[in-house]
Amino acid sequence: MQIKSISLSFLFIIPFLRVSAQDTVKVSTLAGLDNNAEKFYNSGLGKFATKDFNGAIMDFNQALTLNANFDRAYFNRGLVKFEMKDVKGAIEDYTQAITRNDTCSQCYFSRAQAKYSIGDKEGASGDYTKDTERNPLHAQAYYYRGGIKFESKDYQGAVSDFDRAIQVKPDYAYAYNDRGSAKRQLEDYNGAAADYQKATELKSDMAFAYSNLGSMLRKKEDVKGAIAAYDKALKVKESHLVYNNRGSAKYDDGDYQGAVDDFSKAVKIKGDYAIAYNNRGAAKFKLKDYQGAISDYNKAIQLNAQYGFAFLNRGMAKELIRDQTGACADWNQAVQYGIEQGKIYLQDCKK
């Protein structure tokens, strides 16, 4: 009989690239404007601040009727429209503001945010670049452009942008976290771990950074360190993903009962989490609770009918309760769903 190993599923890295809301309203110098235009503009700012969006739009409209070249009125009306989910209208207003004042870095930044929100990543990246050309010290523009590069799998370009964001803003915890994720993709595991660690030092309530650090340490086979990082993540915020990952680390550490407990917490939070059922089954298998393992694999397969690893693992459990026919059927299913390891196990079925 072939020596067989249980297969766990876990999430190595939880990506947390962030896109923020629009900047708050910016009041500009109004020297030389028509007094009535200025009056309506300031009234619009006040209404925007109190979330009277319709009233703000009406006031900015009046200001623009009196002064059609009032770039800040276009910009702030664009901010209001974005808050009202009128993204196309917001982009049009930001463009009008830029046409009248090409030096407005915030206009480019806000237009980039709006473009990104509708999936125009290329347009957003171009606007972030124009923002940085006008304001080289705008850390957020580098950060968000780096996020787009990350999503496009330009990981080295992402690292460069996150580098620049951190140079401008040394306490930029999100940039450290996301640079860590880019470095991980480049297989710079030491650099990734260092960045995740720095992110948690700068922002101690960043649960996902602790989780990312834990997954990175697990990759480096520092199981104890990984568990400690997951512990900190869970103190900040409970998550089925983190419970699953900590359970996987405990499994690696030989703490199978602790793993069962964590996988149970994961499915308590998210009842349809097939991965955690498969993993709990694997831990029960190690505890020689084969019927319990089969029950969990059944649930995983019920939730995901093409879960190849669950079929593979269930086959091993069935073999140990002397259901060789069922084991062979499961290994065949595993192969059907792309698990090449099942072919090795099927050799026992031909004897």
N, C-alpha and C positions, 0 to 999 in steps of 0.2 A: 504493500500500500504506500502511495506517495505521502510524504510529509506535507501537511497542508497548513496554511496560515490564514487567519481571519483577516478580512479587509474592512477597515474603518473608512468612513467618509468624514472629512472635516473641512472647514473653511480656513484656508491658510491666512488670507488677508481680507479684512473687511475694508473695501475702499470707501473713503470719506472725503472725497474732493467736494469742496463747498462752493455754492454760489449764493451770494448774499442778496438781500433786498436792496432796493435802490438807495442811494445816498439821501440824506435828509435835505430839505429845501435850503438852498443857499441864497442869501440876500446879497444883491450886488449894489454897487454904487450907482445912484440914479441921477447924478448931476446932468443937467441939460435936458432932461426929459420934460414932456408936458406934465404940468402938475396934476391934471386929472388922470393921466395915464399912470403916473406914480401912485396916486391914491388908490386906483383900482388894483394895481399890482400888489401893493402892500396889503390891501384887504384880502386879495386872493391868497397871499401867503398865510395870513391869519386863519382863513377858513381851511386851508390845506392842513395846517397844524392841528386843527380840531377835527379833522377827518370829514369836514363838510365838502366832499369832493365836487358835488354838482355846483355848489355855490362858488367854489374856487374856480372852476372852469368858466362860469359866467363872468367872474371878475377879470380873469386873464383875457377872456374874449374882448371885454370892454377896453382893457388896456391896449390890446393889439389893434382894435378899431381906431383908437386915438393915435397910436404910434406903431405902424406896421413893421418897423425895424427894431422893435424891442426884443432883443435876443433872449434876455433872461426870462421874459414872459413866456416865450416859446419853450424854453428849457423847463421851467417849472410847470407849465401846462402839460408838457410831456411826462413829467414825473407823476402828475395827477392821473393822467390817462393810463399810465402803466399800472398804478395802484387799482384802477378801475378795470383792469384786464383788457384795455383797448391797446394792445401792443402795437398794432399797425399804426394807430393814431399817434402813439408815443414816439415811434421811430420817425414819423413824418415831422413831428414838432422838434425833435432833436436835430434833424437835418436842417430845418429852417433856422434853428439857432446857430448851427455851424456855418451855414451860408452867410450869416450876418456877422459871425465872430469866429473865425477859424482858429483862434488861440484858446478856445474854450475846451480845456482838457476834460472837464467833467461831462461835457456834452458827448464827447466821444466815448467816455467810459459808460455813461448811462445808455447810449445807443448800443454799445457792445453787449451790455447786460440784456437789453431787450431783444437783440438779434439772437443771442444764445438761447433765450427762453423759447424761441420758436424754431430752434434747430439750425439756425444759420451760423454754424461754428466758424466757417471761413470769414464771413463778414464780421463776426464778433472779434476774432483774432486780429483782423486788420484794424479795427477800431481801438482795441487795447494797445496796439503798436503806436497808433497816432496819439493816443493819450500819453504814452511814455515819452514820445518825442517832444511833447509840449510840457510835460511834467515828469522829468526823470526820477523824481523822488516819490512817485505814487506806487507804493508797494503792492496795493491791491491789483493794479493793472497787470503787473508782472505775474502775480499769483494766479489770477484767473486765466491769463494767456497760457501759463504753465499747465493749468488744469485741462485746457483744450488740447495741448500737445500730448498730455498723458492719455487722454481719451483716444487720440489718434495714434497711439503707440509710439510716439516720438519721445521715448523716455529720456534720452540724453538732452533733448531740447527742453523737456520739462524740468529736469534737474537744473539746467542753466537759468531758467526763469525763476525757479524757486530760490536759487542762489541769490539772484538779484533782489528778490523780494526780501530775503533775510538780511542782505547787506543794508538795505534801506531801513528795514524795521527788524532789528535783532531779536525782539521778543515775539515774533510772529509764529505762534505755536502751530497754527494750521499749516503754514508753509513748511515747517519742520516735519510734521506728520506726512504731508503729501510728498515731500522730497524723499522721505523714507520709503514710501510706496514705489516711487519711480526708481530708486536705487535697488529696491528688491527685485524689480523687473529686470534690472541690469545685472542681477546676481551679485551685487555688492552688499552682501548680507551684514557685514560688520558696520558699514556705513548706514544701512537702513536701521539697524538696531540702535545705533548712536542717535540717529535723528528722532526715532520714536521716543527714546529715553529723554531727549531734550524737550520734546513736545510736552511730555508729562510733567517735566520739571517747571516749565513755563506756565502750564495750565493744568492744575491738579485734578480738575473735574472733567477732563477730556477722556471719557470712558473708552472711546474707540481707539485712542492712541495707546492706552494700556493694552487693549486687546490686540492691536497690531504688534506691539512689542512682544506680547506673549507668543503670538504665532511665529514671529521672527526668531525668538529664542528657541522655540520648539524646532524650527528648521535647523538651528545650529546645535540641536541635541542637548540644549540646556533645559531639561524638563522641569527641574525644580524652579529655575528662574521663570519659566513660562507660566507655571502654576501660580507663582507669586504675582506675576503681572495680571493674570486673569482674575485673581482675588481682588486686586485693586480696581479693576474694571467693574466688577460686580458690586463693589461697595458704592461706586458712583451711580451705576444704573444696571438693573437686572436685564438680561437679554438672553433669549433662547440660543442665539448664535454663540455667545460667550460661554454659556453653560455647556454647550456641545463641545466647544474647543477645549475648555478646561477638563471636561470628561475625557476627551481624547488624550490630553497630556497625562492625566492620572492613569489612563490605560497604559500608556507608554511607560509609566513609572511603576507598573505592576500593582497599582491600587485599584483593583477591579470593582470592589464594592463602592469605593468613592466615585468611580466612573459611572456605575449604575445610578447612583444617587444624582449625579449631575445630568445625565441624559434624561432621567425622570423629571428633573426640574425643567429641562428644555421643552419636553413634550407637554408639561403642565401649562407652560406659557403659550406654546403653539402646538395645538393638538394634531395638526396635519403635517408635522415636521418629520418626513420619512427618514431623513438622514439620521436623526437622533434615535429613532426606533431601531434602525439597522445597527447603530453603534451600541445601543443598550443590549441588543441581542448578542453582539460580539463579546461584550463584557460578561454577560450571563454565561456564555459559552465557556469563557475562561474559568468561571466559578463552577463549571460542570452542571449548570442548570440548563440542560439541553432542551427540555420542554418549554421552559421560559424563553429561551433564545428563539426557538421556532415560533412561538407566539409573537414575539417582536418582529421577526422577519416577515411573518404573515401580514402584520400591520403595515410594515414598510412597503410590501408589495401591493397591498390593497390601496395604499396612497399613491404608489408609482408602479404601475403594472410592468414597466420596462426597467426596473431597478436591478441591473445585472449583478452588482455586488451582493445584494440581498439574496438573490437566487443562489449565488455561489456559496454564501455563508450558510444558508438554510440547508443546502445539500450536505455540508459538513456535519451539521447538527443531526440531520436525519441518518447519516451514516452511523453515527455513534449510538443511535437508538435502534440500530439494525434495520432501518428502512432503506435498504440499498436501492431498491427500485425508485423510491421517491428521491433519493440523493442523486441518482443518475439523471432523472428527469430534470431536476433543478440545475444541475451542471450544464445540461444541454441547453436549457433556457438562458443560462448565463452567457454561454458562447453565442447564442442567437442575438443577445443584446450587447455584444462587443467585448466581453471579458475573455481575453485570450487564455487566461489562467485556467479557465474551465476545461480547456482541451487536455491539459495535463491530468486533471482529476478524472476525466472521462476514460482515461486509459484503464482505470480500475474496473470500469463497467464492461470492458471487453474481455476481461479475464474469466 
